[in-house]
């Protein structure tokens, strides 16, 4: 695949194992479900409400992606995804006290879920025959979609509306992933390199409060 093909709709032969892609998807769903429960924690929050937060967070990004691509929603015919989201949310409700004091845990879980979902989404979109550029866009939407829905439902400031490095690591990791698939198609760990970049950059931004430089952000009038 030549570099210029990144901007054209060319068929893509997905070389990832279906079983491994399934593992990534299920892990991402579990991680995001836990982050949804933690984000919804309030005094007297009931288990049903928190499980709703968890399931919506876990399945929201992929649902938005599939609706935009006009393909069957991924969990509608494979209820295992719903059961994993429910189970992870249920467990998180009963064990949240074990890590409730870790204030940044939610952000790190979100970063891990974003990295997992982005890679899974790119593989799915390329496998459907869409252009790599479309795959990158859908990877970003899938990665941040569940978190945005979670933050809106739990009345939290959305990470996308801050100067935090949130979408940028996803974009950079996605580009690297597509570049590795293009120029090194036999390299078996392209997914791992991309995930490390996405999670590493996001985790670094959380740890050291890295933000977009001022000249790349707008400033309020007056």
C-alpha positions as CSV (number, residue, x, y, z in Angstrom):
1,X,0.0,0.0,0.0
2,X,1.5,3.3,-1.0
3,X,1.3,6.4,1.2
4,X,-1.1,8.2,-1.1
5,X,-3.6,5.4,-0.6
6,X,-4.2,6.6,3.0
7,X,-6.6,9.1,1.5
8,X,-8.5,6.7,-0.8
9,X,-11.0,4.1,-0.3
10,X,-9.0,0.9,-1.1
11,X,-9.8,-2.6,0.2
12,X,-7.7,-3.6,3.2
13,X,-6.7,-7.2,4.1
14,X,-6.9,-7.4,7.8
15,X,-4.1,-9.6,9.2
16,X,-5.2,-9.5,12.8
17,X,-6.5,-12.7,14.3
18,X,-10.2,-12.6,15.0
19,X,-9.7,-14.1,18.4
20,X,-7.2,-11.5,19.4
21,X,-9.4,-8.7,18.2
22,X,-12.2,-10.1,20.3
23,X,-9.9,-10.1,23.4
24,X,-9.1,-6.4,22.8
25,X,-12.8,-5.5,22.4
26,X,-13.8,-7.3,25.5
27,X,-11.0,-5.8,27.6
28,X,-11.8,-2.3,26.4
29,X,-15.5,-2.8,27.2
30,X,-14.6,-4.0,30.8
31,X,-12.2,-1.1,31.3
32,X,-14.6,1.6,30.1
33,X,-17.5,0.1,32.1
34,X,-15.4,0.4,35.3
35,X,-14.5,4.0,34.4
36,X,-18.2,4.7,33.9
37,X,-19.1,3.4,37.3
38,X,-16.3,5.4,39.0
39,X,-17.4,8.6,37.2
40,X,-20.9,8.1,38.4
41,X,-20.1,7.7,42.0
42,X,-22.1,10.0,44.2
43,X,-23.5,9.9,47.7
44,X,-26.3,7.4,47.8
45,X,-25.8,6.4,44.2
46,X,-27.7,3.1,43.6
47,X,-26.3,0.1,41.8
48,X,-28.8,0.3,38.9
49,X,-27.8,3.9,38.0
50,X,-24.1,3.1,38.2
51,X,-24.5,0.0,36.0
52,X,-26.3,2.1,33.4
53,X,-23.4,4.6,33.5
54,X,-21.0,1.7,33.1
55,X,-22.8,0.0,30.2
56,X,-23.4,3.2,28.3
57,X,-19.8,4.2,28.7
58,X,-18.6,0.8,27.5
59,X,-20.8,0.5,24.5
60,X,-21.3,4.2,23.5
61,X,-18.3,4.8,21.3
62,X,-18.7,1.6,19.2
63,X,-22.4,2.3,18.9
64,X,-21.8,5.8,17.5
65,X,-19.2,4.4,15.1
66,X,-21.5,1.6,13.7
67,X,-24.4,4.0,13.3
68,X,-22.2,6.4,11.3
69,X,-21.0,3.5,9.2
70,X,-24.5,2.2,8.7
71,X,-23.6,-1.3,9.8
72,X,-25.2,-3.4,12.5
73,X,-24.4,-2.2,16.0
74,X,-21.7,-4.5,17.2
75,X,-23.4,-5.6,20.5
76,X,-26.9,-6.1,19.0
77,X,-26.1,-9.6,17.7
78,X,-23.3,-10.5,20.2
79,X,-24.8,-10.1,23.6
80,X,-21.5,-11.2,25.2
81,X,-20.4,-7.5,25.0
82,X,-23.4,-6.4,27.0
83,X,-22.9,-9.2,29.5
84,X,-19.2,-8.2,29.9
85,X,-20.2,-4.5,30.4
86,X,-22.8,-5.5,33.0
87,X,-20.5,-7.8,34.8
88,X,-17.6,-5.3,35.0
89,X,-20.0,-2.6,36.2
90,X,-21.5,-4.9,38.8
91,X,-18.1,-5.9,40.2
92,X,-16.9,-2.2,40.1
93,X,-19.8,-1.2,42.3
94,X,-18.8,-3.6,45.1
95,X,-15.0,-3.0,44.9
96,X,-14.8,0.7,44.2
97,X,-13.8,1.4,47.8
98,X,-10.6,-0.4,47.3
99,X,-9.3,2.2,44.9
100,X,-11.6,5.2,45.6
101,X,-8.8,7.2,47.0
102,X,-6.8,7.0,43.8
103,X,-8.3,10.2,42.3
104,X,-6.6,9.8,38.9
105,X,-7.5,6.1,38.5
106,X,-10.5,7.1,36.3
107,X,-8.3,9.0,34.0
108,X,-5.8,6.2,33.6
109,X,-8.6,3.7,33.0
110,X,-10.0,6.0,30.4
111,X,-6.6,6.2,28.7
112,X,-6.3,2.4,28.6
113,X,-9.8,2.0,27.3
114,X,-9.2,4.6,24.6
115,X,-6.1,2.9,23.5
116,X,-7.8,-0.5,23.3
117,X,-10.9,0.8,21.5
118,X,-9.0,2.8,19.0
119,X,-7.0,-0.1,17.7
120,X,-10.1,-2.4,17.6
121,X,-12.0,0.3,15.7
122,X,-9.3,0.8,13.1
123,X,-9.1,-2.9,12.5
124,X,-12.8,-3.2,12.1
125,X,-13.2,-0.2,9.7
126,X,-10.3,-1.3,7.6
127,X,-11.7,-4.8,7.5
128,X,-15.0,-3.4,6.1
129,X,-13.0,-2.0,3.2
130,X,-12.9,1.7,4.1
131,X,-10.0,3.9,3.5
132,X,-7.3,4.2,6.2
133,X,-8.2,7.9,6.7
134,X,-11.8,6.9,7.5
135,X,-10.4,4.3,9.9
136,X,-8.4,6.9,11.7
137,X,-11.5,9.2,12.1
138,X,-13.7,6.3,13.3
139,X,-10.9,5.2,15.6
140,X,-11.0,8.6,17.3
141,X,-14.8,8.7,17.5
142,X,-14.8,5.2,19.0
143,X,-12.1,6.0,21.5
144,X,-13.6,9.2,22.8
145,X,-17.3,8.5,22.2
146,X,-18.0,6.5,25.3
147,X,-16.1,8.9,27.5
148,X,-18.0,11.9,26.2
149,X,-21.3,10.2,26.8
150,X,-20.1,9.2,30.3
151,X,-19.1,12.7,31.2
152,X,-22.3,14.2,29.9
153,X,-24.5,11.8,31.8
154,X,-22.5,12.2,35.0
155,X,-22.3,16.0,34.7
156,X,-18.5,16.1,34.5
157,X,-16.5,18.5,32.3
158,X,-15.7,16.6,29.1
159,X,-12.0,15.9,28.6
160,X,-12.3,17.0,24.9
161,X,-13.3,20.5,26.0
162,X,-10.1,21.1,27.9
163,X,-6.4,21.8,26.9
164,X,-5.5,18.3,28.2
165,X,-3.9,16.0,25.6
166,X,-6.8,13.7,24.9
167,X,-7.6,13.3,21.3
168,X,-4.0,14.1,20.2
169,X,-2.5,10.9,21.5
170,X,-5.3,8.9,19.7
171,X,-4.5,10.7,16.5
172,X,-0.8,10.1,16.7
173,X,-1.1,6.5,17.7
174,X,-3.6,5.9,14.9
175,X,-1.2,7.4,12.3
176,X,1.7,5.3,13.6
177,X,-0.5,2.2,13.5
178,X,-1.5,2.8,9.9
179,X,2.1,3.6,8.9
180,X,3.3,0.3,10.4
181,X,0.5,-1.7,8.6
182,X,1.4,0.1,5.4
183,X,5.2,-0.2,5.4
184,X,5.7,-3.2,7.7
185,X,2.7,-5.4,7.0
186,X,4.5,-8.5,8.4
187,X,5.3,-6.9,11.8
188,X,3.1,-8.7,14.3
189,X,3.1,-6.1,17.0
190,X,1.9,-3.0,15.2
191,X,-1.1,-3.0,17.5
192,X,1.1,-3.0,20.6
193,X,3.3,-0.2,19.5
194,X,0.2,2.0,18.7
195,X,-1.4,1.2,22.0
196,X,1.8,2.0,23.9
197,X,1.9,5.4,22.1
198,X,-1.7,6.2,22.8
199,X,-1.7,5.1,26.4
200,X,1.8,6.4,27.1
201,X,1.1,9.9,25.8
202,X,-2.2,10.1,27.6
203,X,-0.8,8.7,30.8
204,X,2.2,11.1,30.6
205,X,-0.3,14.0,30.1
206,X,-2.1,12.9,33.3
207,X,1.0,12.4,35.3
208,X,2.8,15.6,34.4
209,X,-0.3,17.7,33.5
210,X,0.9,18.1,29.9
211,X,-1.4,20.4,27.8
212,X,-1.6,21.8,24.3
213,X,0.7,24.9,23.9
214,X,-1.0,28.2,24.2
215,X,-0.5,29.1,20.5
216,X,-2.6,26.1,19.5
217,X,-5.5,27.1,21.7
218,X,-8.1,29.9,21.6
219,X,-8.3,32.6,24.3
220,X,-11.6,34.1,25.5
221,X,-12.3,37.7,24.5
222,X,-11.8,40.3,27.2
